[in-house]
Amino acid sequence: MSRRPEWPEISFQDRMDTTRFDVHERAHIVVDGDTCAGCTTRECVVACPANLFVPTSDGGIVFNYEQCFECGTCYLVCNREGAISWSYPDGGHGVVFRRT
Amino acid sequence: MTAEPVAVDVVVVGAGPAGSCAATALARRGHSVILLERGPFAGSKNMYGGVVYPRILDQLHPNWWEEVPIQRWITRRSTMVLTDSQAMTVDFRSQHWADPPYNGATAYRPDFDHWLAQKAEADGVQVVTSTTAVGLLRDEAGRIVGVRTDRPDGDLRASVVIACDGVNSFLAKEAGLFREHQTAADNYTVGVKETIALPRDVIEQRFGVRGREGVDIEILGGTGGVNGGGFVYTNLDTLGVGVVLKLPALAAQQQRPEEIIADLKAHPAIAPLVEGGEVVEYSAHLIPEAGRSMMPTLTTDGMLVAGDAASMCLAAGIWLEGVNFAMASGMYAGEATADALAAGDTSAPGLAGYERRLGDTFVLRDHDKLHRAPGLVLSDRVQHQYPQMIANVVERVFRVDNPQPKPGLRRIVREERKRAGIGIRDLARDAWTGLRSFG
């Protein structure tokens, strides 16, 4: 399926910018680059709704925690033990939904 | 006992619908309750796929409809089967659902959940926001005696902990209440949604409703190669448009969630509904999809689990419910805890009134009856083959092929079943499973 609407789709960054995040300085999710380096399946890259897992040219993964929905998809789909250390942000921080 | 004094009778973790109802039930019985919420306000971490069915609130908040902050009362319920180029919709409308006590409503969860937590506060519950529970406290014997929070000096001791900490429930996992297969990715879907702004009158024209009436469209098909479903529902001046995607299937292909939504929005049956709208919020949340088979042990010494934390969501195809199961399980957890505190026994046997209440009511009765439904609904045949077969059958029934005479319905069904690659045995087996679940 390659249909696209006739009106312009918003860019992914604009889409993410519609949602409010009160970012804490502590990263609540930590990705172990060494564990990811040999991963060929990379389930997180396609599945993360916030597109926070970005492959690098040297075969690694760069991860940004700032605009995370705190959904849990990444650690559930990941096949590599210990690659993703997942916790909630400190109280009062992270995503703040308003019209969901 | 050398233990420190108990700060409160009960700590409830998570001020979603389960937590607020648990806390309210306890406060009404005279117990001291702290309701912890990790977001800046109750509801700030929550999203859902369309409709809340609030009748269970009759028991805690009679005449709730006079004050509950909803968007629209659902008076039109559509079930749509989509293929790439076809759509078949069963559309039902009832004006009985336009007046109290109503049936379902759309709402913004940050509004709805916040209201429910405020009701708990009005009953004497101490609501503590911006505070994350990071672990369980145990005594020397290993019994759960409270929670650790991320506040300085943040240990909270209580006679009972009620974990309503959502679908990822780290407290239930830490307590060892899940078996390993119950938290496998296969049991979960991720819901991804756009909130799309449109003028109120445009929504009412496009969806054929007036005033506070609203529409919920549940969609089978339209999620590309990923097993799941879609939805479109009306708020006052926004639409909720999104997809629910099975995790392993999503991770095993190349189309990202927002691209799957874009394709759904571009479908000829959906595009005229959403056209010209502006995305004003984007969100995602996990759904415990597998129902009864993924429910953890519900009570242990000093702790109970309710709501999504206990996998109480009902994802049974024609019935997609969760908030009501959360509110009910929370309320029954609160009542059972009050009984246990009164009897002076908060061990697992002392808290057994919880599971007894769930078993006596819709919470476990619906889940038990429908325990095969989630697997059936997310099966490849129901997801891909049956929609194609149904759409083709209907297309041929209504196609006038003159000078060809009309073919018989039986022949059409037989031919389309074969064309969709559905074996007669599989069809019979699925029909039997469906009958046993839904019949």
Contacts between the chains, C-beta under 8 A, distances in Angstrom:
chain1	res1	chain2	res2	distance
A	1	B	84	6.3
A	1	B	224	6.1
A	1	B	263	4.8
A	3	B	263	6.1
A	3	B	266	4.1
A	3	B	267	7.2
A	4	B	262	6.6
A	4	B	266	5.7
A	5	B	262	7.0
A	5	B	265	5.9
A	5	B	266	4.7
A	5	B	271	6.3
A	5	B	275	7.4
A	6	B	275	7.9
A	7	B	275	6.6
A	7	B	276	6.3
A	9	B	262	5.9
A	10	B	279	5.7
A	12	B	258	6.8
A	15	B	194	7.9
A	15	B	258	6.6
A	15	B	279	6.1
A	15	B	282	4.9
A	16	B	282	6.5
A	18	B	195	8.0
A	18	B	279	5.8
A	18	B	280	5.6
A	18	B	281	5.1
A	18	B	282	5.4
A	19	B	281	5.6
A	19	B	282	5.3
A	19	B	283	6.4
A	22	B	40	7.1
A	41	B	251	7.8
A	43	B	251	3.5
A	43	B	252	7.6
A	44	B	251	7.8
A	46	B	250	7.0
A	46	B	251	6.3
A	46	B	253	7.1
A	46	B	254	6.2
A	46	B	255	7.4
A	46	B	256	5.7
A	47	B	190	7.3
A	47	B	247	6.8
A	47	B	250	4.9
A	47	B	251	4.5
A	47	B	257	7.6
A	49	B	190	6.4
A	49	B	192	4.8
A	49	B	257	4.8
A	49	B	258	7.4
A	49	B	284	3.6
A	50	B	284	7.0
A	51	B	256	6.8
A	51	B	258	7.8
A	69	B	283	6.4
A	69	B	284	4.4
A	69	B	285	7.0
A	70	B	45	6.6
A	71	B	190	6.0
A	71	B	284	4.8
A	71	B	285	5.6
A	71	B	286	5.1
A	72	B	167	6.9
A	72	B	168	4.6
A	72	B	188	7.9
A	72	B	286	5.0
A	73	B	188	8.0
A	73	B	190	4.9
A	73	B	247	6.4
A	73	B	250	8.0
A	73	B	284	7.4
A	73	B	286	6.6
A	76	B	183	8.0
A	76	B	185	4.2
A	76	B	188	5.9
A	76	B	247	5.7
A	76	B	286	7.6
A	77	B	185	5.4
A	77	B	247	5.4
A	77	B	248	7.0
A	77	B	250	7.4
A	77	B	251	4.1
A	87	B	134	7.6
A	87	B	170	7.8
A	88	B	38	5.8
A	88	B	132	5.1
A	88	B	170	7.9
A	89	B	38	7.9
A	89	B	132	7.5
A	90	B	132	6.3
A	90	B	150	5.4
A	91	B	38	5.1
A	91	B	129	7.6
A	91	B	130	4.2
A	91	B	131	4.2
A	91	B	132	4.4
A	91	B	149	7.3
A	91	B	150	5.4
A	91	B	151	7.1
A	92	B	38	7.7
A	92	B	39	7.3
A	92	B	40	5.0
A	92	B	129	7.1
A	92	B	130	3.0
A	92	B	131	7.7
A	94	B	39	7.7
A	94	B	45	7.6
A	95	B	44	7.7
A	95	B	45	6.6
A	95	B	283	7.9
A	96	B	39	6.8
A	96	B	40	6.2
A	96	B	44	4.8
A	97	B	43	7.5
A	97	B	44	5.8
A	97	B	45	6.8
A	97	B	46	6.6
A	97	B	47	5.6
A	97	B	109	6.9
A	97	B	110	5.4
A	97	B	281	7.1
A	97	B	283	5.7
A	98	B	44	8.0
A	98	B	108	7.1
A	98	B	110	5.5
A	98	B	281	6.4
A	99	B	108	5.0
A	99	B	110	7.4
A	99	B	195	4.7
A	99	B	235	7.4
A	99	B	238	6.2
A	99	B	280	6.6
A	99	B	281	5.0
A	100	B	46	6.9
A	100	B	47	3.4
A	100	B	48	7.4
A	100	B	108	6.4
A	100	B	109	5.5
A	100	B	110	6.6
A	100	B	193	6.8
A	100	B	195	6.5
A	100	B	240	8.0
A	100	B	281	6.3
A	100	B	283	4.6
